Amino acid sequence: MLRRLIPFCVLFFAAANALAQGGPPYYTNDPGTPGNHNWEINIGYMPFYYSGQSVSHTPDLDINYGVGDRIQLTYESAWLRVKDPGSAAKFGLNQSNPGIKWRFYDAGENGLSISIFPQAFLNNPNNAVRRGITPPSDTFLLPIEFSRKVGPVDVDFEAGYQLVHKGPNGWITGLVVGHDFTKKLEGDIEFYSQGAFHPYENQPTLDIGARYKLHSPIILLLMAGRSLEPTRPNQSYFIGYFGIQLLLPSRSYK
């Protein structure tokens, strides 16, 4: 799958000029950063429905802070609701997800942008692992992001390697293609996949979403999709993101 996706994206990036489309409500990230001393805060409800199980982020909190024009500090976590068949719902704190993004190549508003975004996924000192709410493994993720505009379409691509403690190493890859239909409304389609190497596992999903500028500094975030493979315990038949984005201070953003 990676061998098929990468040449496809290279053709897109070789064509032409970049607006960031990745990031919430999508799983694929982009090279964009908030700007010096600016904040981007995403608050969302994220449901995941599997065969016989559901996991919901109620809510998911994603906080980003700009250091200079090319660096972003990130922290994300969520309050989880896990429902297994035949048992009551369990609630607990998700893993902590700190990270730092660096956009090391930027050809300007009409050019290609590239960043790296190392992140850690760490269990908190609570009993969420023992209760089956979070996995026992800690993970280090090293992805690279590309962004470019191709005519009226904005394209973002991300690929990364996952180093997993107490589990199989894996990978992620994502592609978001979007278009600004009005000054307030942006629509996108996303292909995203993650998996493990040994034993091999692949979890591909396809989703569509939108961002709508309600009023400065609030943006409405919407996304819905599902797995591209037949439903089974690790393949979701529905995924979603419903929330808002706050850009602060509002005077810093157009």
C-alpha positions in Angstrom: 0.0 0.0 0.0 2.8 2.4 0.9 4.6 1.6 -2.4 1.4 2.5 -4.3 0.6 5.7 -2.3 4.0 7.4 -2.3 4.5 7.7 -6.1 0.9 8.9 -6.4 1.6 11.7 -3.9 4.9 12.6 -5.4 3.1 13.3 -8.7 0.8 15.7 -6.8 3.6 17.5 -5.1 5.5 18.0 -8.3 2.6 19.8 -10.0 2.1 23.2 -8.5 1.2 25.9 -5.0 -0.2 25.2 -0.1 -3.0 25.6 2.3 -3.0 23.3 5.3 -5.9 20.8 5.3 -4.7 18.1 7.7 -5.1 18.0 11.5 -8.5 17.8 13.3 -11.0 16.6 12.4 -8.7 14.3 10.4 -6.0 11.8 11.5 -3.5 13.0 8.9 -1.4 15.9 10.0 0.0 18.7 7.9 3.1 21.0 8.1 1.1 24.0 9.4 1.9 25.5 12.8 -0.2 28.1 14.8 2.4 30.9 14.5 4.6 32.5 17.2 2.8 32.6 20.6 -0.5 31.6 19.0 -2.8 28.8 20.2 -4.8 26.2 18.3 -7.2 24.2 20.6 -9.3 21.4 19.3 -12.2 20.0 21.4 -14.1 17.1 19.9 -16.3 14.0 20.5 -14.7 11.0 18.7 -16.8 7.8 18.4 -15.3 4.5 17.2 -17.7 1.6 16.6 -16.4 -1.9 16.2 -18.1 -5.3 16.0 -19.3 -5.8 19.5 -17.4 -2.9 21.0 -17.4 0.9 21.1 -14.8 3.4 22.2 -15.6 7.2 22.5 -13.4 10.2 23.3 -15.8 12.3 25.4 -14.1 14.7 24.8 -10.8 14.6 23.0 -8.6 17.6 23.9 -5.8 18.7 21.5 -3.7 21.7 22.5 -1.1 23.3 20.2 1.2 26.3 20.8 3.4 28.1 18.3 7.1 28.8 19.1 8.3 31.0 16.3 6.8 30.6 12.9 7.9 26.9 12.2 7.6 25.0 15.5 4.5 23.7 17.3 4.3 22.1 20.8 1.4 19.7 21.2 -0.4 17.8 23.9 -3.4 15.6 23.4 -5.4 13.3 25.6 -9.0 12.3 26.0 -11.6 11.0 28.5 -12.6 7.5 27.2 -15.8 5.6 27.3 -15.3 1.9 26.5 -18.3 -0.4 26.1 -17.8 -4.1 25.7 -20.7 -6.6 25.1 -22.3 -7.9 28.2 -20.6 -5.4 30.6 -21.2 -1.9 31.8 -19.3 1.0 30.2 -15.9 1.8 31.6 -14.5 5.4 31.8 -10.9 6.5 32.2 -8.1 8.8 31.0 -6.5 8.0 27.6 -2.7 7.9 27.0 -0.9 11.3 27.0 0.3 12.3 23.6 3.0 15.0 23.7 4.8 16.1 20.5 6.8 18.7 18.7 6.4 19.6 15.0 9.1 21.4 13.0 8.4 22.7 9.5 12.0 22.5 8.2 11.2 23.3 4.6 8.8 26.0 3.5 8.7 27.4 0.0 6.1 30.1 0.9 2.4 30.3 0.5 2.5 29.0 -3.0 5.1 26.3 -2.5 5.8 22.9 -1.0 6.0 22.6 2.8 7.6 19.6 4.7 7.7 18.9 8.4 8.5 16.2 11.0 6.3 15.6 14.0 7.9 13.2 16.6 5.3 12.2 19.2 5.0 9.9 22.2 1.9 7.9 23.4 2.4 7.3 27.2 0.2 5.6 29.7 -0.7 7.8 32.7 -0.1 6.7 36.3 -3.7 5.4 36.8 -5.4 2.0 36.5 -6.6 2.5 32.9 -4.4 -0.3 31.6 -5.5 -2.8 34.3 -9.1 -2.0 33.6 -8.7 -2.6 29.8 -9.3 1.0 28.8 -5.8 1.8 27.3 -3.2 -0.6 25.8 -0.3 -1.7 27.9 2.2 -0.5 25.3 3.9 2.9 25.0 4.7 4.2 21.5 7.1 6.6 19.8 5.9 7.9 16.4 8.1 9.6 13.9 6.1 10.9 10.9 6.9 13.3 8.0 4.3 15.6 6.5 4.0 17.2 3.1 1.6 19.9 1.9 1.0 21.4 -1.5 -1.8 23.1 -3.5 -2.6 21.6 -6.9 -4.9 23.9 -8.8 -8.1 24.3 -6.8 -7.3 21.3 -4.6 -5.2 21.2 -1.4 -3.2 18.0 -0.8 -1.6 16.7 2.4 0.3 13.5 2.8 1.8 11.9 6.0 3.8 8.7 6.6 5.5 7.6 9.7 7.2 4.7 11.7 5.9 3.6 15.1 8.3 2.2 17.6 6.2 0.2 20.2 7.4 -0.9 23.7 5.6 -4.1 24.6 4.1 -4.6 21.2 4.8 -4.9 17.4 6.4 -2.0 15.6 4.2 -0.4 12.9 3.5 2.4 10.5 0.9 5.1 9.6 0.1 6.8 6.3 -2.6 9.3 5.4 -3.7 11.4 2.5 -6.2 14.4 2.7 -7.5 16.1 -0.4 -9.7 19.2 0.1 -11.2 22.3 -1.5 -12.5 25.6 -0.1 -16.0 25.9 -1.5 -16.6 29.3 0.1 -14.7 31.7 2.4 -16.2 29.8 5.3 -16.7 26.2 4.1 -13.9 23.7 3.4 -14.7 20.1 2.4 -12.2 17.2 2.4 -11.8 13.5 1.8 -9.2 11.4 3.7 -7.6 8.0 3.3 -5.8 6.9 6.4 -4.2 3.6 7.4 -2.2 2.2 10.3 -0.8 -1.2 11.0 1.9 -3.4 12.4 4.8 -5.3 10.6 5.1 -8.6 12.6 2.5 -10.0 12.6 1.2 -7.9 9.7 -1.9 -5.9 10.4 -3.6 -3.2 8.4 -6.5 -0.9 9.4 -7.5 1.3 6.4 -10.2 3.9 6.7 -11.9 6.4 4.4 -13.8 9.4 5.6 -15.2 12.8 4.5 -15.3 15.9 6.5 -15.7 19.7 6.7 -14.6 22.8 8.5 -17.0 25.7 8.8 -15.9 29.1 10.2 -18.7 30.0 12.6 -17.3 33.2 13.9 -13.7 34.3 14.7 -12.0 32.5 16.5 -14.4 29.4 16.3 -14.4 26.8 13.6 -16.8 23.9 13.4 -15.1 20.5 12.8 -17.0 17.5 11.3 -15.9 14.1 10.0 -17.4 10.7 9.4 -16.1 7.5 7.8 -15.5 3.7 8.2 -13.1 0.9 7.6 -12.4 -0.2 4.0 -12.2 -3.8 5.1 -15.0 -6.2 6.4 -16.0 -5.5 9.9 -14.2 -7.5 12.5 -12.9 -6.7 16.1 -10.1 -4.3 15.0 -11.9 -2.8 12.0 -14.3 0.0 12.7 -17.6 0.2 10.9 -18.0 3.9 11.9 -15.5 6.6 13.0 -16.2 10.3 13.5 -15.1 13.6 14.9 -17.6 16.4 15.9 -16.2 19.4 17.6 -14.8 22.9 17.5 -11.4 24.6 16.9 -10.4 27.7 18.8 -7.6 30.0 17.3 -6.2 32.3 19.9 -5.7 35.2 20.1 -8.3 35.7 17.4 -6.7 39.0 16.2 -3.7 36.9 15.0 -5.8 35.0 12.4 -7.4 36.2 9.2 
